[in-house]
């Protein structure tokens, strides 16, 4: 058997085992709480994705990443190291996109 195939198989086995343990433990905890009289409404979580802000945040993040790639290209044309230019600009503009989405979301929630 080839050794190279063991690493991806091991990785997926660990991911599957982790998800399995997490989900079965969560299910047992919930069943125990329900048996003790807790309301099933306790398990419902408040999601911000339902109000459209999730796609708004994702859209601004991708706009920031695209601007980062573009500015990284412009920096490489001016003589900067290619890896440093692309990675720094992608992280910089992606982060700026997330901060802008946070500020706009707070402003829109206030209104």
PyMOL commands that set and color helices and strands:
alter all, ss='L'
color gray80, all
select helices_A, chain A and resi 4-35+40-43+49-51+53-77+82-110
alter helices_A, ss='H'
color red, helices_A
deselect
rebuild
show_as cartoon
